[in-house]
Amino acid sequence: MRNMNLLFAFNILTEQVKFSVAMKKIYFGVVFFVVLFSHNLNAQHFSPLDKSPTDIAYLRNDDGKKPVVKVIYSRPLKNEGQVFGTQIPFGKLWRTGDNEATEVRFYSDVRFGDQLVKAGTYVMHSIPGEKEWTIILNRNTDTLGAFFYDESKDVARVKAPVRNGERLDFFSIAFDKNFNNTYMVLGWDTTRVNISIDTYSQVLAEL
């Protein structure tokens, strides 16, 4: 009888040990999962800085408060050698920057070059030339580069002459006010292209 009691006690002890080992495995499994999950949450991966960072150029009214034009564009870096004619070929459609198509928002109706353009948001493509560029405003927004360009959605095509300037390593867009004239200036390497911009009130004042 005593041996049976000892055997019964031994079996109970064995089961308790097995249960304890199983619980420890479950515990450590849960701890491992929690640590791994927390690590994944804290180790969120972010993209590195793009080689053609995005920038914004604003044209504001005379008091400097209200925007007139906003341009969102990417700024590619100049490679070795001349940019236009080599890195960016002449006579071919260009996204006027890099990555997403350059986006232009007009907060009011304007005269862009010699074309009247309604207030709204457009993408800006261009066709660089050695002495003259064609600048294109198009309604097909939120597109990657010029891959989805649709000529039927053009709202304006203007010509702009090329002039020379100091070397710029990154493609740049800025606005220049010269007396009563305002220009959007595209610059890269030693190339400068000026497109005149007049607000609706300026256009009416000329009539």
Backbone bond lengths (Angstrom), bond angles and torsions (degrees), N, CA, C in turn:
res aa  C-N    CA-C-N  psi(-1)  N-CA   C-N-CA  omega(-1)  CA-C   N-CA-C  phi
1 M - - - 1.461 - - 1.514 110.91 -
2 R 1.351 113.01 -41.97 1.475 117.65 179.42 1.512 111.11 -61.96
3 N 1.329 117.81 -38.93 1.471 121.23 179.68 1.523 110.92 -65.50
4 M 1.317 115.96 -36.77 1.467 119.09 178.87 1.525 111.06 -65.79
5 N 1.356 115.67 -39.70 1.469 119.29 178.07 1.527 110.91 -64.07
6 L 1.336 114.52 -41.16 1.460 118.05 179.28 1.531 111.02 -64.32
7 L 1.345 115.92 -41.15 1.468 120.11 179.35 1.516 111.11 -64.31
8 F 1.356 115.48 -40.63 1.467 119.82 179.31 1.525 110.66 -63.94
9 A 1.363 114.37 -42.90 1.473 118.94 179.44 1.525 110.52 -65.07
10 F 1.334 115.13 -39.49 1.469 118.72 179.19 1.528 111.34 -63.14
11 N 1.353 116.87 -41.19 1.473 120.86 178.89 1.526 111.47 -63.09
12 I 1.357 114.26 -41.63 1.475 118.02 178.43 1.527 110.59 -62.44
13 L 1.339 115.82 -44.80 1.462 120.82 179.77 1.515 110.78 -61.38
14 T 1.355 115.10 -40.84 1.470 119.42 179.92 1.524 110.76 -62.79
15 E 1.343 116.98 -43.62 1.460 121.56 179.54 1.528 110.77 -63.80
16 Q 1.348 116.36 -39.27 1.463 120.19 178.61 1.530 111.10 -63.79
17 V 1.341 114.51 -40.04 1.461 118.65 178.72 1.524 110.36 -64.85
18 K 1.343 115.75 -44.18 1.455 119.82 178.54 1.527 111.01 -60.75
19 F 1.360 114.79 -43.11 1.466 119.42 179.70 1.528 110.69 -63.29
20 S 1.342 115.22 -41.46 1.460 120.05 179.61 1.523 111.14 -62.98
21 V 1.341 115.96 -42.50 1.469 120.36 178.94 1.520 110.30 -64.15
22 A 1.346 116.72 -42.27 1.471 120.87 179.72 1.519 110.94 -63.00
23 M 1.347 116.20 -42.00 1.468 119.97 179.84 1.520 110.98 -65.26
24 K 1.321 115.93 -38.22 1.467 119.05 177.85 1.520 110.92 -64.21
25 K 1.327 117.45 -38.89 1.463 121.20 177.95 1.521 110.36 -63.87
26 I 1.350 115.47 -43.37 1.460 119.29 178.47 1.524 110.23 -63.79
27 Y 1.344 116.55 -43.63 1.463 121.43 -179.31 1.515 110.85 -59.57
28 F 1.332 115.79 -51.13 1.464 118.92 -178.56 1.530 111.60 -66.35
29 G 1.340 116.45 -31.32 1.469 119.47 176.01 1.516 111.55 -64.95
30 V 1.346 115.11 -43.52 1.473 119.75 178.56 1.517 110.19 -64.65
31 V 1.334 116.92 -44.64 1.475 120.86 179.21 1.526 110.08 -60.13
32 F 1.316 117.13 -43.92 1.470 121.05 179.97 1.529 110.73 -61.45
33 F 1.341 116.53 -43.16 1.464 121.14 -179.96 1.528 110.56 -63.51
34 V 1.347 116.11 -44.46 1.477 120.07 -179.64 1.516 110.91 -62.96
35 V 1.328 117.00 -44.21 1.469 120.96 179.30 1.521 110.68 -63.46
36 L 1.332 115.78 -43.92 1.465 119.80 -179.66 1.522 110.71 -64.41
37 F 1.342 117.02 -42.42 1.469 121.34 -179.79 1.523 110.26 -64.72
38 S 1.350 116.19 -43.34 1.462 120.23 178.93 1.519 110.94 -63.31
39 H 1.319 116.60 -38.99 1.465 120.50 178.94 1.520 110.59 -63.07
40 N 1.348 115.74 -41.44 1.461 119.02 179.81 1.521 111.68 -65.66
41 L 1.359 115.72 -35.09 1.452 118.89 177.88 1.524 110.83 -67.37
42 N 1.317 115.78 -42.57 1.465 120.18 -177.51 1.524 112.34 -78.37
43 A 1.340 116.35 -18.06 1.462 119.98 -177.06 1.525 111.20 -101.60
44 Q 1.355 115.91 36.62 1.459 120.07 177.40 1.525 109.80 -57.71
45 H 1.313 116.00 130.17 1.459 119.62 -176.79 1.523 110.25 -90.27
46 F 1.320 116.54 129.48 1.457 123.51 175.62 1.518 109.18 -112.33
47 S 1.327 115.09 146.68 1.463 119.36 179.08 1.524 109.99 -67.93
48 P 1.322 118.21 143.60 1.472 120.09 175.19 1.528 110.05 -69.34
49 L 1.300 116.24 167.69 1.456 121.22 178.50 1.519 109.89 -57.98
50 D 1.334 115.39 128.93 1.454 120.35 -178.56 1.524 110.14 -65.18
51 K 1.317 115.99 145.65 1.466 119.70 179.17 1.522 111.63 -68.48
52 S 1.357 116.55 -17.89 1.467 121.80 173.99 1.529 107.41 -122.32
53 P 1.336 117.76 80.41 1.464 120.65 -173.16 1.525 112.25 -62.50
54 T 1.329 114.55 150.74 1.463 121.05 179.09 1.523 110.10 -83.35
55 D 1.328 115.98 142.74 1.459 121.45 -179.98 1.526 109.09 -138.73
56 I 1.328 116.20 167.27 1.464 122.54 178.97 1.521 108.66 -130.21
57 A 1.323 116.04 136.09 1.468 121.73 173.77 1.520 107.94 -120.57
58 Y 1.332 116.09 132.89 1.459 121.93 -179.26 1.525 110.46 -116.44
59 L 1.321 115.08 141.79 1.457 122.47 163.69 1.515 106.18 -112.44
60 R 1.334 117.27 122.05 1.458 121.27 -179.25 1.526 110.07 -112.85
61 N 1.332 115.30 163.16 1.459 118.49 179.73 1.523 110.57 -72.05
62 D 1.300 116.65 -178.59 1.466 120.83 -170.28 1.522 113.83 -62.14
63 D 1.342 117.99 -30.38 1.467 119.05 179.09 1.531 112.13 -84.36
64 G 1.335 116.44 -1.42 1.462 121.12 174.97 1.505 114.96 76.54
65 K 1.329 118.18 9.73 1.451 120.95 -175.79 1.521 112.39 -100.03
66 K 1.318 117.38 -61.27 1.452 120.99 -174.77 1.525 110.96 -83.70
67 P 1.336 117.00 133.15 1.469 119.07 177.07 1.525 111.36 -74.52
68 V 1.311 115.81 146.68 1.457 123.23 175.25 1.522 109.48 -106.16
69 V 1.337 115.25 -44.95 1.468 121.72 179.79 1.530 108.42 -138.94
70 K 1.323 116.25 140.79 1.464 121.42 172.65 1.521 108.63 -129.31
71 V 1.330 115.83 133.50 1.464 121.34 178.74 1.525 108.79 -121.09
72 I 1.328 116.84 126.62 1.463 122.47 174.39 1.527 107.12 -112.16
73 Y 1.327 116.17 122.39 1.463 119.39 -173.54 1.517 111.03 -152.30
74 S 1.321 116.69 162.33 1.456 122.47 175.46 1.522 109.78 -100.47
75 R 1.332 115.65 152.26 1.467 121.12 -171.73 1.533 111.38 -119.06
76 P 1.328 117.41 86.13 1.470 120.03 178.27 1.524 111.79 -65.61
77 L 1.316 114.65 155.50 1.460 122.23 -179.10 1.526 110.17 -95.44
78 K 1.296 114.89 141.74 1.460 121.39 178.07 1.522 110.71 -66.64
79 N 1.321 116.47 132.92 1.457 121.25 170.80 1.520 109.37 -83.61
80 E 1.310 115.94 -178.54 1.461 118.74 175.62 1.529 109.59 -68.48
81 G 1.314 115.45 145.64 1.456 119.99 -179.92 1.514 111.40 90.17
82 Q 1.302 116.35 -173.15 1.450 122.77 -177.62 1.527 110.24 -76.77
83 V 1.339 116.22 139.63 1.465 119.96 -178.47 1.525 111.01 -73.65
84 F 1.331 116.26 -62.27 1.458 120.02 -173.73 1.524 110.46 -84.88
85 G 1.316 112.71 127.85 1.452 119.94 -173.34 1.511 112.35 103.35
86 T 1.356 117.09 -17.76 1.471 121.52 177.79 1.532 109.64 -128.37
87 Q 1.339 116.83 -74.39 1.463 120.54 178.69 1.532 111.07 -61.91
88 I 1.308 116.56 -42.76 1.467 123.39 174.18 1.526 107.09 -117.54
89 P 1.323 119.22 110.19 1.467 120.65 -174.54 1.527 112.37 -69.66
90 F 1.329 114.72 150.45 1.457 120.27 173.55 1.528 109.92 -72.73
91 G 1.327 115.04 149.49 1.456 120.58 171.25 1.514 116.48 77.17
92 K 1.360 117.69 7.84 1.458 120.31 -179.89 1.531 110.18 -122.49
93 L 1.329 115.60 148.65 1.449 121.40 -178.98 1.524 110.53 -61.82
94 W 1.332 115.66 133.97 1.468 121.69 -177.99 1.524 108.94 -129.60
95 R 1.317 116.07 144.81 1.469 121.55 -178.74 1.531 112.50 -72.69
96 T 1.323 117.13 -4.61 1.476 123.01 -179.82 1.526 110.06 61.12
97 G 1.307 114.81 50.66 1.457 122.15 -179.81 1.515 108.84 150.77
98 D 1.325 116.42 -131.49 1.462 121.21 179.31 1.524 108.59 -154.02
99 N 1.321 116.35 168.92 1.464 123.04 178.73 1.533 110.88 58.16
100 E 1.349 117.14 -124.28 1.462 120.13 178.78 1.526 109.85 -63.40
101 A 1.328 115.46 152.33 1.464 119.74 177.45 1.530 109.57 -61.63
102 T 1.310 116.09 140.92 1.462 121.34 178.09 1.528 109.84 -60.15
103 E 1.335 115.76 132.64 1.465 121.54 -174.95 1.526 110.20 -112.86
104 V 1.325 115.75 132.62 1.463 121.78 -179.72 1.526 108.35 -122.22
105 R 1.330 115.86 129.06 1.453 120.33 175.05 1.526 109.68 -115.37
106 F 1.326 116.32 125.98 1.461 122.42 173.68 1.531 107.46 -102.63
107 Y 1.325 116.45 123.99 1.458 120.64 -177.40 1.525 112.33 -82.66
108 S 1.306 116.86 -11.82 1.459 122.33 174.41 1.524 107.63 -149.13
109 D 1.320 116.39 170.13 1.461 119.86 176.75 1.527 109.57 -62.17
110 V 1.327 116.65 140.31 1.469 121.01 -178.62 1.522 109.63 -138.17
111 R 1.300 114.17 165.75 1.461 120.79 165.97 1.523 106.24 -104.80
112 F 1.305 114.92 115.15 1.466 122.54 -177.60 1.518 106.73 -104.62
113 G 1.340 116.56 109.34 1.454 119.08 -169.92 1.515 108.37 63.82
114 D 1.323 117.27 -120.28 1.466 120.52 177.55 1.523 111.80 -109.23
115 Q 1.360 116.79 17.05 1.459 120.93 -176.82 1.530 110.91 -115.56
116 L 1.327 116.82 136.29 1.461 121.06 173.64 1.526 108.95 -81.42
117 V 1.341 116.04 130.34 1.465 121.66 -176.77 1.526 108.71 -128.07
118 K 1.325 116.10 130.71 1.451 121.41 178.83 1.532 110.91 -71.69
119 A 1.330 115.08 154.07 1.457 119.89 174.66 1.523 109.61 -56.98
120 G 1.316 116.04 140.56 1.457 119.96 -178.96 1.516 110.84 155.30
121 T 1.327 115.71 -175.14 1.460 122.48 -178.90 1.523 109.79 -113.74
122 Y 1.321 115.58 133.33 1.462 122.18 -177.08 1.525 109.01 -137.76
123 V 1.330 115.84 163.28 1.463 119.32 167.95 1.525 108.01 -98.47
124 M 1.313 114.32 151.04 1.461 119.61 -177.69 1.528 110.08 -117.01
125 H 1.304 115.74 113.04 1.460 122.03 172.60 1.523 108.39 -104.66
126 S 1.302 115.70 170.04 1.466 119.63 177.56 1.522 109.65 -151.36
127 I 1.318 114.29 159.18 1.463 121.98 172.27 1.525 106.82 -122.98
128 P 1.327 117.46 97.21 1.467 119.90 -177.89 1.526 112.05 -66.73
129 G 1.314 115.31 142.03 1.460 121.87 173.86 1.510 109.32 -131.59
130 E 1.292 116.31 166.95 1.459 120.07 -177.62 1.523 111.68 -66.01
131 K 1.331 116.99 -36.94 1.467 120.78 -177.53 1.522 112.78 -119.46
132 E 1.341 117.10 -15.16 1.458 120.37 -176.58 1.517 110.16 -152.06
133 W 1.319 116.17 142.27 1.457 121.72 176.98 1.524 109.86 -111.20
134 T 1.342 115.00 152.46 1.456 121.61 167.29 1.526 107.69 -105.41
135 I 1.323 116.22 123.58 1.461 122.07 179.20 1.524 107.96 -105.36
136 I 1.337 116.28 130.82 1.464 121.70 -173.15 1.531 109.87 -122.04
137 L 1.326 116.05 129.54 1.464 121.94 170.02 1.523 107.90 -106.02
138 N 1.340 116.07 132.52 1.464 121.27 -171.77 1.528 109.73 -136.96
139 R 1.327 116.54 144.66 1.470 121.90 -176.76 1.532 113.17 -79.70
140 N 1.309 119.07 -11.70 1.469 121.89 -175.04 1.528 109.91 -80.43
141 T 1.328 116.48 81.81 1.465 121.85 -173.16 1.529 111.72 -85.05
142 D 1.346 114.60 171.97 1.469 122.88 177.03 1.521 112.10 57.54
143 T 1.310 115.36 48.44 1.464 120.81 -179.85 1.521 110.39 -120.35
144 L 1.315 115.68 155.51 1.458 121.61 177.79 1.516 109.32 -84.09
145 G 1.323 115.33 112.97 1.457 120.08 177.64 1.509 112.62 56.28
146 A 1.333 115.13 -141.25 1.459 121.20 179.24 1.532 111.48 -107.92
147 F 1.345 116.69 15.91 1.455 120.15 -174.62 1.531 112.12 -67.04
148 F 1.344 116.52 -28.30 1.460 119.93 -177.12 1.526 111.33 -111.06
149 Y 1.308 116.26 27.23 1.460 120.43 -179.94 1.524 110.40 -63.41
150 D 1.336 115.20 132.64 1.460 122.53 179.47 1.526 107.92 -127.26
151 E 1.307 116.35 105.86 1.465 120.85 -175.01 1.526 112.01 -58.60
152 S 1.324 117.60 -28.04 1.462 119.98 -178.59 1.527 112.39 -66.85
153 K 1.343 116.99 -14.57 1.456 120.82 179.85 1.536 112.45 -100.90
154 D 1.319 117.09 12.39 1.463 120.25 174.98 1.525 110.45 -64.68
155 V 1.315 116.04 139.78 1.470 120.32 173.22 1.523 111.16 -111.75
156 A 1.322 116.77 -18.45 1.470 119.68 178.74 1.521 109.91 -161.55
157 R 1.333 115.02 143.77 1.470 123.10 171.70 1.521 106.71 -134.74
158 V 1.315 116.31 120.51 1.463 119.85 -178.62 1.523 109.50 -127.97
159 K 1.310 115.15 153.90 1.460 121.94 176.90 1.528 109.21 -101.40
160 A 1.318 115.87 142.87 1.464 120.90 178.76 1.522 109.27 -142.43
161 P 1.346 117.25 132.87 1.464 119.90 -178.69 1.522 112.11 -74.30
162 V 1.312 115.90 158.13 1.464 123.19 178.34 1.524 109.04 -98.07
163 R 1.313 116.39 136.92 1.464 121.20 172.45 1.531 108.19 -132.19
164 N 1.313 115.50 171.40 1.462 120.71 -177.01 1.526 111.30 -101.96
165 G 1.329 115.83 154.76 1.457 122.43 177.04 1.516 109.94 -154.93
166 E 1.332 115.72 -174.48 1.460 120.28 178.18 1.527 110.00 -67.48
167 R 1.314 115.49 155.14 1.454 119.84 -175.69 1.524 111.31 -68.87
168 L 1.331 115.60 132.76 1.459 122.96 174.20 1.522 108.29 -117.78
169 D 1.333 117.16 125.08 1.458 120.09 -179.25 1.533 111.84 -75.99
170 F 1.345 117.23 -33.73 1.456 121.69 179.10 1.528 110.04 -106.93
171 F 1.326 115.80 139.52 1.454 119.84 174.28 1.525 109.02 -58.61
172 S 1.330 116.71 136.03 1.456 121.13 -173.58 1.526 111.01 -138.98
173 I 1.336 115.04 146.88 1.457 122.35 173.03 1.523 107.70 -127.55
174 A 1.324 116.20 132.30 1.457 121.22 -179.94 1.521 108.75 -145.97
175 F 1.327 115.76 173.82 1.453 121.30 176.95 1.521 109.17 -120.45
176 D 1.319 115.06 140.58 1.461 121.04 -177.15 1.519 108.97 -127.61
177 K 1.339 115.96 122.54 1.462 120.92 176.17 1.527 108.51 -102.86
178 N 1.312 115.07 122.38 1.463 121.34 -177.86 1.526 108.03 -128.61
179 F 1.348 115.55 100.32 1.459 121.61 -174.02 1.532 108.95 57.52
180 N 1.313 118.41 -118.96 1.461 121.10 -179.08 1.526 112.96 -92.95
181 N 1.314 116.67 4.77 1.466 121.09 -176.59 1.522 110.70 -106.62
182 T 1.325 115.37 140.20 1.457 121.67 177.22 1.519 108.96 -125.38
183 Y 1.334 115.75 137.50 1.456 120.30 -177.12 1.527 110.40 -131.82
184 M 1.322 115.40 141.63 1.455 120.89 162.78 1.517 106.12 -87.90
185 V 1.330 116.47 126.72 1.464 120.95 -174.85 1.522 109.55 -113.89
186 L 1.323 115.98 122.71 1.459 122.40 173.46 1.522 107.44 -99.89
187 G 1.327 116.32 129.05 1.458 118.95 -177.95 1.514 112.58 -139.83
188 W 1.327 115.49 136.28 1.470 121.28 174.00 1.514 107.24 -162.10
189 D 1.326 114.87 139.58 1.455 119.93 -174.41 1.535 107.77 56.95
190 T 1.291 119.45 -128.10 1.466 120.90 178.02 1.535 111.80 -103.59
191 T 1.322 116.84 10.51 1.471 121.25 -177.02 1.525 110.61 -92.36
192 R 1.329 116.39 136.87 1.455 122.98 173.31 1.527 108.56 -131.36
193 V 1.335 114.60 136.90 1.468 121.06 176.96 1.525 107.42 -131.55
194 N 1.335 116.24 121.86 1.464 121.90 -179.12 1.529 110.38 -106.51
195 I 1.333 116.18 129.49 1.468 121.42 174.46 1.527 107.34 -117.89
196 S 1.297 117.53 122.35 1.458 120.85 -178.89 1.519 110.85 -71.03
197 I 1.338 115.65 145.03 1.463 122.22 177.84 1.527 108.12 -133.34
198 D 1.327 116.20 126.43 1.460 122.01 174.74 1.512 108.54 -124.61
199 T 1.335 116.23 134.63 1.458 119.54 176.55 1.520 109.80 -74.64
200 Y 1.319 115.12 167.37 1.471 120.46 -177.90 1.529 110.96 -60.46
201 S 1.342 116.81 -38.62 1.462 119.49 179.36 1.510 111.71 -65.37
202 Q 1.355 116.29 -36.11 1.463 119.61 177.31 1.525 110.70 -67.08
203 V 1.321 116.23 -38.66 1.475 120.02 178.74 1.517 109.99 -63.90
204 L 1.340 117.30 -44.14 1.464 120.37 179.89 1.520 111.66 -64.25
205 A 1.346 116.42 -35.11 1.462 119.83 -179.46 1.525 111.75 -65.58
206 E 1.319 116.75 -24.73 1.462 120.44 -179.43 1.531 112.29 -82.38
207 L 1.332 116.94 -15.74 1.474 120.60 -176.52 1.512 111.12 -77.49
